[in-house]
Amino acid sequence: MKCISCAADVPDDGAFCPKCGARQGLPGVPPPAPALEPEVPVWEGRYSFLADGLSWILWVIFVGSALFVAFKWLSLSENWARLVYGGAVLLPGIALLITALVRRLSVRYRLTTHRLFKEVGIISRRISEIELLRVDDLSVSQNLVQRIFDVGVVTLQTNDTSDPKMDITGIRHPVEVKEQIRTNVQKRRSRSINLETI
């Protein structure tokens, strides 16, 4: 018979090639197990406050307009009227801050060489994961302000029926994160193809 590696002549009962030393696939002799690639952390991220940049800019414009209106046309001579008006002006900013804090504290992302994890929750926790082999498509979306601050959303389309889409929302450097995911997807696919040919 011929060597499976170098095509040299090998005795019929030989387990190894006398020329190159490669193990031969004899009946009843299992092929060597491929070395498993360890799962290594690649990237970790959280929601960035800069992702709400457009909302903060609009709120600042709203506050400026409200102050202009108050000084120009409104006569807020009573203390209670000033407090109510000031509270109404500050309320959207407080809501924006609380929403951003909750997102920052409750959502975490982690990329390894094999999987992408999304953890949601502060007290309770829900973990979603996607095998990188299942990722079909990647895209990045940013509005104008997010482009200025280099934040955005990375969207993964997968062939997983239970979780066909995952958004990595409000992260810094989204294009770089997308490229890291893409690189690791390609590595996993090439590794999978190599294992199937063995």
C-alpha positions in Angstrom: 0.0 0.0 0.0 1.0 3.7 -0.4 1.7 6.2 2.4 -1.2 8.5 2.9 1.2 11.4 3.4 4.1 11.0 0.9 2.9 8.1 -1.3 5.9 5.9 -0.5 5.5 2.1 -0.4 4.4 0.9 3.1 4.2 -2.8 4.1 0.6 -4.0 4.3 0.8 -4.4 8.1 2.8 -1.3 8.7 1.4 1.3 11.0 3.9 4.0 10.1 5.6 5.0 6.8 9.3 4.0 6.7 10.1 7.1 4.7 8.2 10.0 6.4 7.1 8.3 9.6 3.4 9.3 9.1 0.8 7.1 10.9 -1.2 5.1 8.4 -5.0 4.6 8.5 -5.1 0.8 8.9 -8.5 -0.9 9.6 -9.1 -1.1 13.3 -6.4 1.6 14.0 -8.1 4.9 14.9 -6.5 8.0 13.3 -4.8 10.4 15.7 -7.1 12.8 17.3 -6.7 16.4 16.1 -5.3 18.8 18.6 -8.1 20.9 20.0 -7.5 24.7 19.7 -8.0 26.3 23.1 -10.7 29.0 23.5 -8.9 32.3 24.1 -10.5 35.6 25.0 -10.2 38.2 22.2 -12.3 41.2 23.2 -14.6 42.5 25.9 -16.9 45.5 25.8 -19.8 47.4 27.3 -22.3 50.0 26.3 -20.6 53.4 25.9 -22.2 56.7 27.1 -21.0 58.2 23.8 -23.6 56.1 21.9 -26.3 58.5 23.2 -24.3 61.5 21.9 -27.1 62.7 19.6 -29.7 62.5 22.4 -27.4 64.6 24.7 -26.8 67.2 21.9 -30.6 67.5 21.4 -31.2 67.8 25.1 -28.6 70.6 25.4 -30.3 72.5 22.6 -33.7 71.9 24.4 -32.2 73.3 27.6 -30.8 76.4 25.8 -34.2 77.0 24.1 -36.1 76.6 27.4 -33.8 79.0 29.2 -34.1 81.5 26.3 -37.9 81.3 26.4 -38.0 81.6 30.2 -35.9 84.8 30.3 -37.4 86.3 27.2 -41.1 85.7 27.5 -42.0 84.0 30.7 -42.3 85.7 34.0 -41.5 83.0 36.6 -41.8 85.2 39.6 -43.0 82.4 42.0 -40.5 79.9 43.4 -42.8 77.0 42.7 -43.2 78.0 39.0 -39.4 78.2 38.6 -39.0 74.7 40.3 -41.7 73.2 38.1 -40.2 74.7 34.9 -36.7 73.7 35.9 -37.8 70.2 36.7 -39.5 69.9 33.4 -36.4 71.1 31.6 -34.0 68.8 33.6 -36.2 65.7 33.5 -35.3 64.5 30.0 -31.6 64.8 30.9 -32.1 62.7 34.1 -34.0 60.1 32.1 -31.1 59.9 29.5 -28.5 59.5 32.3 -30.4 56.8 34.1 -31.1 54.9 30.8 -27.4 55.1 29.9 -26.3 53.9 33.3 -28.6 51.0 33.3 -27.4 50.0 29.8 -23.7 50.4 30.9 -24.1 48.3 34.0 -26.4 45.6 32.6 -25.0 44.7 29.2 -21.6 43.0 28.6 -20.1 41.5 25.5 -17.3 39.0 25.3 -15.6 37.6 22.2 -13.4 34.5 22.2 -11.8 32.5 19.4 -14.8 30.2 19.4 -17.9 32.1 20.6 -19.5 35.5 21.1 -21.3 36.1 24.4 -23.9 38.7 25.4 -24.7 39.0 29.1 -27.7 41.0 30.1 -28.8 41.8 33.7 -27.7 43.5 36.9 -29.4 41.3 39.6 -30.5 38.4 37.4 -28.6 37.5 34.3 -29.3 36.1 30.9 -26.4 34.8 28.7 -26.7 34.4 25.0 -23.9 32.9 22.9 -23.3 32.4 19.2 -20.8 29.9 17.8 -18.6 31.8 15.4 -19.0 29.0 12.9 -22.7 30.0 12.6 -22.1 33.7 11.7 -23.2 34.4 8.1 -23.0 38.2 7.9 -21.7 41.2 9.8 -22.6 44.8 9.5 -22.0 48.1 11.3 -24.4 51.0 11.7 -23.7 54.5 13.0 -25.4 57.9 12.8 -23.4 61.1 12.2 -22.7 61.8 15.9 -21.8 58.2 16.5 -19.3 58.3 13.7 -17.7 61.4 15.2 -17.3 59.6 18.6 -16.5 56.3 16.9 -19.3 54.3 18.5 -22.0 52.2 16.9 -23.9 48.9 16.5 -22.4 45.7 15.1 -25.1 43.3 13.8 -24.5 39.6 13.4 -26.7 37.5 11.1 -26.4 33.8 11.9 -27.9 30.5 10.7 -28.9 29.6 14.3 -32.6 29.1 14.5 -32.9 30.0 18.2 -31.0 33.3 17.8 -30.7 34.4 14.2 -29.6 38.0 15.0 -27.5 39.6 17.6 -26.8 43.3 18.0 -23.7 44.5 19.9 -25.1 48.0 20.7 -23.3 51.2 21.6 -19.7 49.9 21.6 -16.5 51.9 21.0 -14.6 51.2 17.7 -17.3 49.1 16.1 -15.5 48.6 12.8 -12.5 47.2 14.6 -14.7 44.9 16.6 -16.5 43.7 13.4 -13.1 42.9 11.9 -12.0 41.0 15.0 -15.2 38.9 14.7 -14.7 38.4 11.0 -11.1 37.3 11.4 -12.0 34.7 14.1 -15.0 33.5 12.1 -12.7 32.8 9.2 -10.2 31.0 11.4 -12.9 28.8 12.9 -14.2 28.0 9.4 -10.7 27.1 8.1 -10.1 25.0 11.2 -13.4 23.2 10.7 -12.6 22.5 7.0 -9.2 21.1 8.0 -10.7 18.8 10.6 -13.3 17.5 8.1 -10.6 16.6 5.6 -8.6 14.6 8.2 
